[in-house]
Amino acid sequence: MSDGLKLRKAHQGDNEFAYQVKRAAFKDYAEQAWGWDEDSQRVLHERRFAEQDYRVISLDGRDVRIISVAVKPDCLFVNQLHVLPERQGQGIGRTCMLMVIDEGSKLGLPVRLQVLKVNPRALAFYERLGFAITGDTDTHFLMQSMRLHESSPEGLD
């Protein structure tokens, strides 16, 4: 899977793509959890895109996924991870997350993230990758990788 998979730092021209991927992959779950207001989501996305370190993942030259990961003092935190629905189930997410786990391992940090409780598919995905629930909020499960990945494709940098 990693042969045609490329990761690059997002630039301002990727802002709309990132929003459309989020909307396509996340809207149904957000509606279930708290509702989707297009204007509010757009404002939230603009703020996050400006503040977070977004990466665009392409497969065979076509942009298919966005990811945002932050190095914190106690962990590598996955802020955003969305894939175009027509590209889900093809191993892209697994490969990306193995890259993140490898990056955390190199930094000596656990990988943490949160998953909407209304998204059992994502929860199962992360559990298959060795993440475990470490807590929860009203809307999210808090998760942490319970294993270090020893060999994966190139890291996030």
N, C-alpha and C positions, 0 to 999 in steps of 0.2 A: 504493500500500500504506500509506503513512504517514497517510492521512486519518483512519482509525479507530484508529490506533495511539497509545496513550498510555503514558507512563512515569511512575511515581510511586515515591517512596521507600517501602520496605517498613516496616511497623510490626510489633510483636510478634504481632498477630493474623494476619500473613501467614506466620508461622513454619511452620505445618503444611503450608500450600499449597506453600511453597518446598521442603520436604522431599519431599512427594509428587511434585512435578514432577521433582526430582532423581532420585528412586527410579524413576519411570516412564521417564525418558530415559537414565539413566546406569547402572542396575543391571546390565544385560546386559554392558556393557563392563567394569565393575568386576569382575564375576565372572570374566571372561576374563583380566583383568590380574593380580588378586591375591585374588579371592574376595570375597564379600559377606556380612558378618556384620551382621544388622539392628541389634543393640544397639550395636555399634561405630560403624556408620554414623550412627545416631541421635545418639550422643554427639558425633561429629565435626561433624555438621550443627549441633547446638546451639551448639557453640563458635564455629564459623564464622559462624553467623547473628548471634551477639552481637558478634563482632569486625569483621565485614566490612560494607561499605556495600551492602546488597542493594537492588535495584530490582525492581518488579513491572511487567511489560509486559502491557497489556490490548489486545485487539483488539475493537472494536465493543462495549465494555463488559464483555467476558469476560476474566478473567485467564488468560494462556496461556503465560507465560514468566517466568523469573527471570534476573537478571544481577547480578553483583557486580564492580565495577571499583574498583581502588585507584590513586591517584596516588602514584607513588614518585619519588624524586629523579631517576631516569634513564629513566622510562617511565610509561605508563599501562598497568596490568596487569589483564587480564581474569582474575579469580579463578574465577568460576562463570558458566556460560551454558547453560541448559537450557530446552527447550521441550517441552510436552506432545506425545507422539508423534502424536496425531491432528491436530496443528497444524503438523507439520513439512512442509517442502516448499512452503510458501505465501508465501515471501518475507519472513517476519517476522524471521528470523535475519539475513538480509542487511541489512534496514533497520536493525536494532539495531546491527549491527557497523559500518555506515556512520556511524551516530551516534557510536559509540565512536571511530572513526578521525577523524571531524571534531573531536571533543573533544580528542583527542591533538594534532591539528594546531593547534588554538587555544592549547593549552598549550605548543606547541613540543616535544612529546614523542612518541617512537615508541610504538606499541601492541604489547605483547608478551602472549603466552599460551602455554599448553602443551596438547597434545592427546595422548590415549592412543594408543599405537602400534596397538592393536587396534581403533581406530575410523577406518578409511579414509574413511568418508563425511565425517566432520568434517574430516579432513586435506584432502580435496579441496575442501570448502566454503571453508576458510580460504585455500587456494591460489588459488581463483577470485577471492577478495577482495584478492589481492595480498600475502598473507603468504608468507614463505619460512622454511624450516627453518634455524635458526641453531645448533642443537646438539641433544643428546638425553640422556636418562637411560635407565635400564633399561626403564622403562615409558612414557615420554613423549617426544614431539618438542617441542622449544622453538621457538617461532615468533615472527617480528616482521613487522609491516606494512612493506612496502618501498615504499609510496606514500602520499602524503597525499591525502585526499579533500577536494575543494574545495567541493562543495555537497551538503548532505544535510539531512534533517529537523532539527528542533531538537535541541540537544545534550542531554547527560545531566542537566543541572541544571534 
